Every structure is written in structure tokens, then in C-alpha cells.
Amino acid sequence: MNNTTMAIFKIIVLLLSLFCFCQAQLSPTFYDQRCPNALSTIRSTIRTAISRERRMAASLIRLHFHDCFVNGCDASVMLVATPTMESERDAVANFQSARGFEVIDQAKSAVESVCPGVVSCADIIAVAARDASEYVGGPRYAVKVGRRDSTTAFRAIADSGDLPSFRASVDELSDLFLRKGLNTRDLVALSGAHTLGQAQCVTFKERLYDNSSDIDAGFSSTRKRRCPVNGGDTNLAPLDQVTPNSFDNNYYRNLMQKKGLLASDQVLFGTGASTDSIVSEYSRNPSRFASDFGDAMIKMGDIQTLTGSAGQIRRICTAVN
């Protein structure tokens, strides 16, 4: 091999190594050597937060969803507005409803104290969602880590339909999830996160008063007590009135009884769509639901991730470095 050939060979090897670095893959073991205590540190913070406020479990799972569906799982949802950047927090689907930001900040601070500049905010959000699920009885799935953080927010994208509307039809939901690389089973499984948490009256009030045939009359009457026809828009109601603070499959049983709180929940059953059979399956088989939920969360966590040298590891989650 002459000198010219050798030089070309070295250049090819270098380019290939750079390509592999930039295309780094997420892995559950990403921090095993870089920061061995990262995941346990995050877990401790999350468990403390939920022990103080049980509702926080639902908020952290939702925060991960709202992060990933807007330009990928990159912690862009954490960034606060600046004179040159609008915040996703102010998007219609997040304004005065997205929660848990301070818990992610606390987890980031705790991790920075043991491994400065190593663990991304995007990974903390993903791990927090898993830990929140587990704490309230949901599955403990293997979170892949190694994400990096965005250097900007995407308010316009958040407001352009990348976050599902509470009025969305089953076709609209299916199309949105498909664009994110998620199938119909993923849609139904991830919707099961609504076994936890609460919703503001404004998101379901019209459903109570439009004489719809897709809502149980007794259920509607009960909800009207908290959501009068005039006023009370910010009043809260549990998404699952039976076990609102526990991760279980009652959400699907509710749908089969026309007791889905949001219109976008109830459309998953009773419309004759392919989602009907999956809802029925999960209502009978909580283990299958838990397994599919974990798998779907892992898939969602892969959406448009920044790895390798892309993005950055923020020092604090609310602002770029």
C-alpha cells in the first residue's frame, strides 16, 4: 500500500468514525461509565416529588409526551421565553396546564452535583416519566438514554397541530401518531396514561352539554357539578374517576362504558375504528396494557433525538448554555 493509498484509507476511517459518533444510538447503559449514579439520583428526586403530590406522576408523563411530540425528545419544552425565542410553555396545549418543570429542574440540579455537564435535560424528562409510572403502579421499562438538548424552542410547531387536541377524532389522532412513527396500538397504549391525572373543565365541558350519545348520562351529570355551563373553566376533574392516582387499566373500562372524560379519549372506543378491539383487549388484560405502554414509551422516546455532537448538554434546563 503506497503513501497515497494509505492517506486515503486513513481519511475514510476518520470519516466513518465521525459518522458513527454523530449517529450515536441511545442505550439504557449510556451513563453506566459516564455517570453511574445518574438514574438513581433522578429516581430519588422524582419519588420525593410524587410522594408530596400524587398528581405529579401524571404531569411528568405528560411532560415527556409534550416534549417528544414537538420536534423530538430534546427538552425544548423546558426552555423559558427570551426576547428572541418564544417558549413552548406558552403554546395553547401547554399554557397553564403543563406541569412538573420545577421537578425536572430539581433532578437536574441533583445530577449536576454528582456529574456536572454529563446528563441531558432530555434524558431526565424521559427517565422521570418512567419513574413516575413505576411509582404509581405502572411498568418499569428500560429507558434508553444518551439524548442531548436542543438549543432553541419550537412554539410555532407546538401550536401547529403536533400536540393532539382534546377534540381530535380517531383519524386525526392516528394520523398524528403515524407521523411520529407510532402505530395504532401505540396510540391506544399511550392514551392509557389518562388513567392518571386531571383535566380542566374547558377541555371537556362542551361534551357534557351537547346532548351527545357517546357519553354516559350519569357520568355527565356528575361532571356537571364541577363544571357549570357558565364559568368554572379551570376547575379540575379526574380523567379516571375510579382510581385517579393509580396506574391501572380502568381507563379502558371507562371508555367501554362511555365514561371517557375527553372527546379525544372516547373516540378510541365505539366508533367502529380499529382502536375498538385494542381498548377491549386492554380492559381485559392489564398486563398486556402495561407491557405495551412501556414499549410505546420507549418508541416515543426515540422521536427525533439529538445525539453525538448535535445539540448540547444544558447546564440548567430552562436556558441554553
C-alpha positions as CSV (number, residue, x, y, z in Angstrom):
1,M,0.0,0.0,0.0
2,N,1.6,3.3,-1.1
3,N,1.6,6.5,0.8
4,T,-1.3,8.0,-1.2
5,T,-3.5,4.9,-0.7
6,M,-2.6,4.8,3.0
7,A,-3.6,8.5,3.3
8,I,-6.9,7.9,1.6
9,F,-7.6,4.9,3.8
10,K,-6.9,6.9,7.0
11,I,-9.3,9.6,5.8
12,I,-12.1,7.1,5.1
13,V,-11.6,5.6,8.6
14,L,-11.7,9.0,10.1
15,L,-14.9,9.9,8.3
16,L,-16.5,6.7,9.2
17,S,-15.7,7.2,12.9
18,L,-17.1,10.7,12.8
19,F,-20.3,9.4,11.1
20,C,-20.7,6.7,13.8
21,F,-20.1,9.3,16.5
22,C,-22.7,11.6,15.1
23,Q,-25.2,8.7,14.7
24,A,-24.7,7.6,18.3
25,Q,-27.5,5.4,19.4
26,L,-29.5,5.7,22.7
27,S,-28.9,2.9,25.2
28,P,-30.1,2.1,28.7
29,T,-26.4,1.8,29.7
30,F,-25.2,5.1,28.2
31,Y,-24.4,6.6,31.7
32,D,-23.0,3.4,33.3
33,Q,-19.4,4.7,32.9
34,R,-20.1,8.4,32.4
35,C,-22.2,8.9,35.5
36,P,-23.1,5.6,37.3
37,N,-25.4,7.3,39.8
38,A,-27.3,9.4,37.3
39,L,-30.5,7.3,37.1
40,S,-30.7,6.6,40.9
41,T,-30.3,10.3,41.6
42,I,-33.1,11.2,39.2
43,R,-35.3,8.5,40.6
44,S,-34.8,9.7,44.2
45,T,-35.9,13.3,43.2
46,I,-39.0,12.0,41.3
47,R,-40.2,9.7,44.0
48,T,-39.9,12.6,46.6
49,A,-41.9,14.9,44.4
50,I,-44.7,12.4,43.8
51,S,-44.8,11.4,47.5
52,R,-45.6,15.1,48.1
53,E,-48.2,15.4,45.3
54,R,-49.5,12.2,43.7
55,R,-50.9,14.1,40.7
56,M,-47.3,14.9,39.7
57,A,-46.9,11.4,38.3
58,A,-49.4,12.2,35.5
59,S,-47.8,15.6,35.0
60,L,-44.3,14.2,34.4
61,I,-45.6,11.5,32.0
62,R,-47.5,14.2,30.0
63,L,-44.4,16.5,30.0
64,H,-42.4,13.8,28.3
65,F,-45.1,13.3,25.7
66,H,-45.4,17.0,25.0
67,D,-41.6,17.3,24.7
68,C,-41.2,14.4,22.3
69,F,-44.1,15.3,20.0
70,V,-42.8,18.8,19.3
71,N,-39.6,18.4,17.2
72,G,-38.4,15.4,19.2
73,C,-37.4,14.4,22.7
74,D,-34.9,17.3,23.2
75,A,-36.1,19.2,26.4
76,S,-37.2,22.1,24.2
77,V,-40.4,22.2,26.3
78,M,-38.3,23.2,29.3
79,L,-36.9,26.4,27.8
80,V,-38.4,29.7,29.1
81,A,-39.0,32.6,26.7
82,T,-36.4,35.1,25.9
83,P,-36.5,38.4,23.8
84,T,-35.5,36.3,20.8
85,M,-37.3,33.0,21.5
86,E,-40.9,32.0,22.2
87,S,-41.4,29.2,24.7
88,E,-43.3,26.0,24.1
89,R,-44.7,26.5,27.6
90,D,-46.9,29.3,26.2
91,A,-48.3,27.1,23.4
92,V,-52.1,26.5,23.7
93,A,-51.7,22.9,24.7
94,N,-49.2,23.7,27.4
95,F,-50.2,27.2,28.8
96,Q,-51.3,26.9,32.4
97,S,-51.7,23.1,32.1
98,A,-48.2,21.6,31.5
99,R,-46.6,20.9,34.9
100,G,-43.6,19.4,36.5
101,F,-40.9,21.8,35.2
102,E,-39.7,22.5,38.7
103,V,-39.3,18.8,39.4
104,I,-37.1,18.3,36.3
105,D,-35.1,21.4,37.5
106,Q,-34.6,19.8,40.9
107,A,-33.5,16.5,39.3
108,K,-31.1,18.3,37.0
109,S,-29.6,20.2,40.0
110,A,-29.1,16.9,41.9
111,V,-27.5,15.2,38.9
112,E,-25.2,18.2,38.3
113,S,-23.9,17.9,41.8
114,V,-22.6,14.4,41.1
115,C,-21.8,14.6,37.4
116,P,-21.5,18.1,36.1
117,G,-22.2,18.6,32.4
118,V,-22.9,15.0,31.6
119,V,-26.6,14.2,31.8
120,S,-29.1,16.0,29.5
121,C,-32.4,17.5,30.5
122,A,-34.0,15.5,27.7
123,D,-32.8,12.3,29.4
124,I,-34.0,13.5,32.8
125,I,-37.5,14.1,31.4
126,A,-37.6,10.6,29.8
127,V,-36.3,8.9,33.0
128,A,-38.7,10.9,35.1
129,A,-41.7,9.7,33.1
130,R,-40.7,6.1,33.6
131,D,-40.0,6.6,37.3
132,A,-43.4,8.4,37.7
133,S,-45.1,5.5,36.0
134,E,-43.5,2.9,38.3
135,Y,-44.1,4.9,41.5
136,V,-47.9,4.8,41.0
137,G,-48.1,1.2,39.9
138,G,-47.1,1.3,36.2
139,P,-44.5,-0.6,34.4
140,R,-40.7,-0.2,35.0
141,Y,-39.4,-0.3,31.4
142,A,-35.8,0.2,30.3
143,V,-35.3,3.8,29.3
144,K,-32.8,4.4,26.6
145,V,-30.6,7.4,27.3
146,G,-27.9,9.4,25.5
147,R,-30.1,12.3,24.2
148,R,-28.8,15.8,24.0
149,D,-30.7,19.1,24.5
150,S,-32.0,21.5,21.9
151,T,-30.6,25.0,21.6
152,T,-34.0,26.5,20.9
153,A,-37.7,26.0,21.5
154,F,-40.4,25.4,18.9
155,R,-43.5,27.3,19.9
156,A,-44.9,27.6,16.4
157,I,-44.6,23.8,15.9
158,A,-46.3,23.2,19.2
159,D,-49.2,25.4,18.1
160,S,-49.4,23.9,14.6
161,G,-51.0,20.6,15.4
162,D,-48.1,18.4,16.6
163,L,-49.9,18.1,20.0
164,P,-53.3,16.4,19.9
165,S,-56.4,18.4,20.5
166,F,-58.9,17.3,23.2
167,R,-61.4,17.4,20.3
168,A,-59.4,15.3,17.9
169,S,-61.1,12.5,16.0
170,V,-59.7,8.9,16.0
171,D,-58.5,9.5,12.4
172,E,-56.7,12.7,13.4
173,L,-55.0,11.0,16.3
174,S,-54.0,8.1,14.2
175,D,-52.5,10.4,11.5
176,L,-50.6,12.4,14.1
177,F,-49.1,9.4,15.8
178,L,-48.2,7.8,12.4
179,R,-46.3,11.0,11.5
180,K,-44.3,10.4,14.7
181,G,-43.5,6.8,13.8
182,L,-46.1,5.4,16.2
183,N,-48.9,2.9,15.2
184,T,-52.5,2.4,16.3
185,R,-51.5,0.1,19.2
186,D,-49.0,2.8,20.4
187,L,-51.8,5.4,20.2
188,V,-54.2,3.4,22.4
189,A,-51.5,2.3,24.8
190,L,-50.1,5.8,25.3
191,S,-53.6,7.2,25.7
192,G,-53.8,4.9,28.7
193,A,-51.7,7.4,30.6
194,H,-55.0,9.1,31.1
195,T,-55.7,6.5,33.8
196,L,-53.8,9.2,35.9
197,G,-54.2,12.9,36.3
198,Q,-56.9,15.6,35.9
199,A,-58.3,17.8,33.2
200,Q,-59.6,21.4,33.2
201,C,-63.4,21.7,32.6
202,V,-62.7,23.8,29.5
203,T,-61.3,20.7,27.8
204,F,-64.5,18.6,28.1
205,K,-67.3,21.0,29.1
206,E,-69.0,21.2,25.7
207,R,-69.1,17.4,25.7
208,L,-71.3,17.5,28.8
209,Y,-73.8,19.9,27.5
210,D,-74.2,19.0,23.8
211,N,-76.6,16.0,24.4
212,S,-74.1,13.7,22.8
213,S,-74.9,10.0,22.6
214,D,-71.3,9.0,23.3
215,I,-71.3,9.9,27.0
216,D,-73.0,8.1,29.9
217,A,-75.8,10.2,31.3
218,G,-74.9,9.6,34.9
219,F,-71.3,10.3,34.3
220,S,-72.1,13.5,32.6
221,S,-74.4,14.6,35.4
222,T,-71.7,14.0,38.0
223,R,-69.2,16.0,36.0
224,K,-71.6,19.0,35.6
225,R,-71.4,19.6,39.3
226,R,-67.8,20.7,39.0
227,C,-68.3,22.2,35.5
228,P,-71.3,24.5,35.3
229,V,-72.4,25.7,31.9
230,N,-71.2,29.2,32.7
231,G,-67.8,29.6,34.4
232,G,-65.6,27.1,36.2
233,D,-63.4,26.5,33.1
234,T,-60.3,25.9,35.2
235,N,-61.9,23.6,37.7
236,L,-60.3,20.1,37.6
237,A,-61.9,16.7,37.2
238,P,-60.1,13.3,37.4
239,L,-59.6,11.6,34.0
240,D,-60.4,8.3,35.7
241,Q,-62.9,8.9,38.5
242,V,-62.5,5.4,39.9
243,T,-58.7,5.2,40.6
244,P,-57.4,8.6,39.6
245,N,-54.0,8.3,41.3
246,S,-53.1,4.7,40.3
247,F,-51.8,3.3,37.1
248,D,-54.2,0.6,36.0
249,N,-56.5,-0.3,33.1
250,N,-59.7,1.3,34.4
251,Y,-59.3,4.0,31.7
252,Y,-60.2,1.4,29.1
253,R,-63.1,0.1,31.1
254,N,-64.4,3.6,31.4
255,L,-64.2,4.0,27.6
256,M,-66.3,0.9,27.1
257,Q,-68.9,2.4,29.5
258,K,-68.9,5.8,27.7
259,K,-67.2,7.4,30.6
260,G,-64.1,8.8,28.8
261,L,-63.7,12.4,30.0
262,L,-62.2,13.9,26.9
263,A,-63.7,13.6,23.5
264,S,-60.3,12.5,22.2
265,D,-60.4,9.6,24.7
266,Q,-63.9,8.4,24.0
267,V,-63.3,8.3,20.2
268,L,-61.0,5.3,20.8
269,F,-64.0,3.1,21.5
270,G,-67.4,2.9,20.0
271,T,-66.8,4.5,16.6
272,G,-66.1,1.2,14.8
273,A,-62.4,2.1,14.3
274,S,-59.6,-0.4,14.7
275,T,-58.9,1.0,18.1
276,D,-62.1,-0.6,19.5
277,S,-60.6,-4.1,19.7
278,I,-57.4,-2.8,21.4
279,V,-59.4,-0.9,24.0
280,S,-61.4,-4.1,24.7
281,E,-58.2,-6.1,24.9
282,Y,-56.6,-3.8,27.4
283,S,-59.8,-3.7,29.5
284,R,-59.5,-7.4,30.0
285,N,-55.7,-7.8,30.2
286,P,-53.9,-5.2,32.4
287,S,-50.6,-7.0,31.9
288,R,-50.7,-6.6,28.2
289,F,-51.6,-2.9,28.6
290,A,-48.6,-2.4,31.0
291,S,-46.3,-4.2,28.6
292,D,-47.5,-2.3,25.5
293,F,-47.4,1.0,27.4
294,G,-43.7,0.5,28.3
295,D,-42.9,-0.5,24.7
296,A,-44.7,2.6,23.3
297,M,-43.0,4.9,25.7
298,I,-39.6,3.6,24.6
299,K,-40.6,4.1,20.9
300,M,-41.9,7.6,21.7
301,G,-38.6,8.4,23.4
302,D,-36.8,7.7,20.1
303,I,-38.6,10.5,18.2
304,Q,-36.1,12.9,16.5
305,T,-33.5,12.6,19.3
306,L,-30.3,14.7,19.3
307,T,-27.2,12.5,19.8
308,G,-23.4,12.6,19.3
309,S,-22.3,16.2,18.8
310,A,-25.8,17.6,18.0
311,G,-27.4,20.0,20.4
312,Q,-25.8,20.4,23.8
313,I,-25.9,19.3,27.4
314,R,-27.5,22.3,29.1
315,R,-26.2,23.5,32.5
316,I,-29.7,24.3,33.6
317,C,-32.8,23.1,31.8
318,T,-34.6,26.4,31.4
319,A,-32.0,28.1,29.3
320,V,-29.4,27.3,26.6
321,N,-25.7,27.5,27.5
